[in-house]
Amino acid sequence: MSIAEKQYSCPYTLAVIPLATMSKRKLVVWGYTCERCGYQWIQRTAGAPEPKVCANRKCKSPYWNKPRQHPAPAKKRDQRRR
């Protein structure tokens, strides 16, 4: 039996589905990356305007497409003496 002749019959419907119809393909899509938090995403609709804010729930920066002019300040560590 060749690949083109292999079939799958669905027990719930009376349909016979040929197995050779599905294929695996590599797709290339354009996406966006936030310059602030590094989050990456793709638009849900094609041809939509550029997003106004980062899509990350925690970030939402309106400056997602502009790199920082100065590096982010380091967080101060607790300087308690033991």
Secondary structure, 3 states (H helix, E strand, C coil): CCHHHCEEECCCCCCEEEHHHCCCCCCCCCCEECCCCCCEECCCCCCCCCCCCCCCCCCCCCCCCCCCCCCCCCCCCCCCCC
